[in-house]
Amino acid sequence: MSDGESIESLIRLESLSKHFGSGSTRIAAVENVTFSVGPGEVLGFLGPNGAGKSTTMKMLTGYLPPTSGRALVCGRDVQEDPLWAKERLGYLPEGAPAYPDMTPESFLKFCARVRGLTGKVGADAVGRAVALTHLEGVLRQPIETLSKGFKRRVGLAQAVLHQPPVLVMDEPTDGLDPNQKHEVRRLIRDMARAGGRAIVLSTHILEEVEAVCTRVVVIARGRVVADCTPASLAARSRYRGAVTLSVATQAGPSPLEVLAGLVEAAQVEDLGTSRTPSGELATYTVLPRAGKDLLGAVERAARAGGWKVDQMRLEPGRLDDVFRDLTGGPSR
C-alpha cells in the first residue's frame, strides 16, 4: 500500500495505459499506472523527459482517451462523465497557454463565461482568482507583454477560477527565474492547505518535489517505479547519513587519507578545493557503512587532527541520486 492509500481519494488512476501505433510500431507510452491523491495532498509526478508524465496528465484531464484502465476525478470516470469531471478539475498545461492579445482581465472573464459563471458569480470568481495569484497590477496589460512569471500566474488563475477540488499542473515553474519559482510554489502550497485540494504537479525538476510536494510518484518508461513521501525517497539514497565537511588546508596527514581510513566510512569523495578570504578550503563527502555512526567518527577525527573545520553537515539523502537509480539515468 502506498503512503496515500489510507485517505479519501479525489484523484484515482487505475491501471491507466496509453499505446500509440500498432503491430511492430506500437509504443507503450504509459503502462498500468495506478495511484491516488487525497484532499490537501500535493503529489509530485516525477520522471525524465519522455517518461510518460504529460501523456498521463492528458488522460487524467480527459484530453486523451486511455487505451485501457481509467482515470477518476472525485469518484467519476473522466471518459464516462467528462463534463461533470471537468467541472471539478483545474488544469494548467505546460507553458500556460493563453490568448496573447487579451488582457488577464478579459481572458479570465472569458474563462468564467466558458465555465458558466456569469453576472456577480462570475465577477466574484474572477476577483478571487486575481487576488489569489496577485495579478492586480497587470490586469489590463496585454498577456503577450507579461513576464513568464505573470503569464504563469494568469494560467494558474484560470485553473482555479471555478474553485475546483482537483488541480493538475504540468511543469508549472519550468523556465521561471528563482524568485518566480518561489512565488508559484508558495501559491501551490497555499492552495493545497487552504482549499483542501488534491494537486498533481508533473515535473522533472527535483528541487520542486522537495519544496512543494507531500508525496511523490516516480515514473520511468511509462511505469510507476516509486510511490512514497519525498523523505522516504531520499532515505533510499546512498548519501543518507553521509557527512560533508570543508577543512582548511594545513600541514600534516591529509584529511582525505584519515577519512578514508575510518572503519565507519565506505567511501570518500574529494570535492576539490576553493579559496576564501581566510584561506584555502578542501571539501569532502564521506559515505557511511551500514549501521555505523559516521558523524561521530568524523568529529573525533577532526578533533584529533586539529582540523580547522569551516562547515560540517549530515546529509539527509539526495533525490537526484535515487532518481538516477530508479529511472536508469547515468551514475556518477
N, C-alpha and C positions, 0 to 999 in steps of 0.2 A: 504494500500500500504506500502511495506517495504521501509527502507531507501535507498535501492539500485535500486528501480524500475524506477527512472526517467532518468537513463543514459543508453547508448547503452550497450547491454549485449554481452560479449564474451563467457560466460558460461550461460546456462539456463537449469534447471531441471524442467520438467513439470509433476506433479503428478506421480513421479517416485516411483515404488513399486517393491519389490522383496520378493517372498514367496518360502519357501523350504518345501518339503514334500507335502502330500495331505491328504484329509479327516481329521480324528481326530489327525493326526500327523503334520498337516500343521502349519508352523511357518511363521508369517509375520515379516521378519527381517527389512524391510523398507516399510513404508506405506504412499503414497501420499506426497512425499517430493517435494516441489517446492521452488526454489529460483534462483536468477540470480546474476551474478558478472560482473562488467564492467571494462574497462581498468584503471589501476592504483590502483585498489582495492585489498586489502589483506583480504580475508574472513576467519575468524576463524570458522571452523566447529567443534563444541564443543559438547561433550556428555560423559557420563560414559562408562566404558567398556561394550561392548555388546549392545550399543545403536543403532548400525547400521551404524556407521561412515565409517568403512572400506568397507562394502558392497556397500554403496553409491558411494564411490570413485572408486570402481571396475566397477560399472556400468557407471560412468562418463567417465572412461578411455577405456571402451569397453571390459574389461576383463570378465565381467559378463553381460549377457543379462537381461534386466528387465522383470518382469512378466507383468507389464503394465506401461504406461507413457513413457516418452522419455527424453534423455539427448542430448543437442545440444552444439556443440563447434563451435564458430564463425558462428552460424546460421544453421549448418547442423547436422542432426541426426547421432549420433555416430554409431548406428546399421545399418542405411541405407547406409552410406558412410564412412565406418570405416577407410580406408586408408587416405582419404582426411582429416578427423578429426584428426587422429593420427599424421599427418604431422605437425599439428598446436598445438600439445599438448606435453608438457613435463611432465614426471611422475617420482616422487621419491617415491617408495614403502616403507612401514615400514621396517626398518632395512637396507635400501640402499644396496641391494644385488649386488654383482659383482663377477667376476671370481678371486678367491684369488691368483692364481699363476701368473696372469698377472700384469704388472705394470700399474699405471694410464695412462701412455703414450700409451701403446699398447691397453689398454681397450678402451680409448677414440677414438683412430684411428679405432678400430674395430667398435665402435658405429657409427662413422662417415660414414664408408662404408655401414653399415646396413641402414643408413638414406639416402644413395645415394649421400653422399658428398665425392667426390674423388679429387685427384690432389691438386692444390693450394686451391680450395674452401674448401676441407676437412681439409687441414693443417691450413688454416686461422680459420676455425671453432674450431678446437682443441685449437689453440693458444688463441682465445678469451675466451673459457670456462676455460682454465687453469689460465689465468690472472684474470678472474672474481672471481674464487674460491681460488686463491692463492696456487696453487699446484706445483709451480715451484721447490720447494726444495725436492719433493718426487716423481718426475715424473718417475724415473727409479728404484724405490723401489717396491718390490712385495706388492700387496694390502693387503695380509694376515698379513704383518708385520706392517701395519699402525695403528695409534691410531684410536679410534672411531670417533674422530673429523675429521681426514683426510679422513677416509672411507666415512663419510657423505659428505664431500666436493667432493669426487670422484662421489658419487651419484648425487649430485647437478650438477656437471659439465656435466654428460651425459644427465641430464634432460634439460639443457639449451643449449646444443651443437648446435642445429639447430635453435636457437633463436625463440622459439615458443611464440605466443602471449598468450597462456594459460599454466599455470603451476599448477600441482596438487601434493601436498606433504602430505604423511601420516606419522604423528608423526616424523617430521624431526629432533627434538632435543632430543628425548627420549633416556635416558642413557648417555647423554653427561655431562661433568662437567660444572660449571658455566662459565668459560672462553670460552669453546667450544660453549655453547649455545649462548653467547653474539655474537660471531663471525658469527654463522649461521643466527641468527636473523638480524644482520646488513646486511648480503648478501641478505636476503629476502626483506628487506625494500628497499635496493638499486635497486634490480631487478624490483620491482613494480614501483618505481618512475622514474628510468631512461628509462626503456623499455616500459612503459605503458602496462605492462602485467596484466592480470587477474589471481590472485593467490588464490587458495583454500588451506588452511592449516588445515588439520584434526588433532585434538589434544584433549587430556583430561587434559592438563596442563594449569591451569587458568592464570598463570603468562605470558604464551605465548601470550594470547589474548591481555592483557594489553600492552605488549612490542612491538607487531608487527602489530596487526590487525586494520583495519579501520572499519570493520563490523564483526558481529558475528551471526551465526545461531546455536541455541542450539537444539539438537535432543535427545529425550528420548523415549525409547521403540519403536523406528522406526519412530517416528513422530516429525515434527518440532514444538517446543514449544516457540521459540522466534526468531526474526529476527530484529536486530537493531544495533546501534553502541555500542561499549563497555561502553561508558559513559552513554548511555541511559539504558543499562542493570544494571550498578552499581547503577543508580539512584533508582532502584526498591528495593534496599536493605534497611532493617530496620535500618542499620547503617548509612544511608545517613544523614548527619548533626549531627552525634554523635560527642562527644568530648572525646578524650583520653588524660589523664594527669598523670604525675608522680610527687608525692609530698613527700618532706622529712617528715619523721615521727616526731611528736612533741607532747608536752603536750596540753591538751585542748580537745574541741569537735572533734570527729573523722570526717575527711573529708568525709568518706563514709556516715555517718548519715546526714551531711549537704547537700551533693549532692542528696541523696535520698529524702530529704525534699523540694527540689526545685520544684515549680509548673511547670517549663518548662521541667522537667525530667520525662520520662516514666519509666525508669529502670536504675539501676546502676550495672555494672558488676565489681566485685572485682578481679583484675588480679594478686593479690598477691604482695609480697614484694621482693626486691632484695638489695643486699649490694653493695655499690660503695665506692671508696676511700674517698668520702666526707660524707658517712653515709648511712642510710637505706632509700630506696625509696618505697613508696606504689603507685601502678598504678591502675587506674580505667578507665573504659569506660562508659560514661553516654549517654544513648539513649534518643532522643528528643521526646516530644509530638508534634503532628502535628501543624504546624503553629507557633511554639514558637522559640524565639531567645535564643537557649540553650548556645551558645558560650558566649554571653554577660552575661548571668546569672552565668555561671561558673566563668568567670573572676571576676565578682563582689564578688562572694562568696570567691574566693581566696584572694582578697584584704582585704575583711572584716575580714577574719580569720587569716591574716598574714601568709598564707601558703608560704613555700619556694618551688616554682614550678620549677622542673628541666626541664620539657618539656610539651607542650600542643599542640595538633593538632586537626583540624577539619576533620572528616572522610568524604571522597567523596562517600562512599558506598563500599561494599565488594562483589566481584563477587562470591566468594565461598558461601556466604550467599544466593544469588539469585539462584545460580546453584543448591543448595540443594532443594530449594523450587520448582524449575522448573522440576527437574528430580526425585523428590521423595526420595532424599537421607535423611539420618538421620539428625535430627535437633540437635542444641546444647543442 
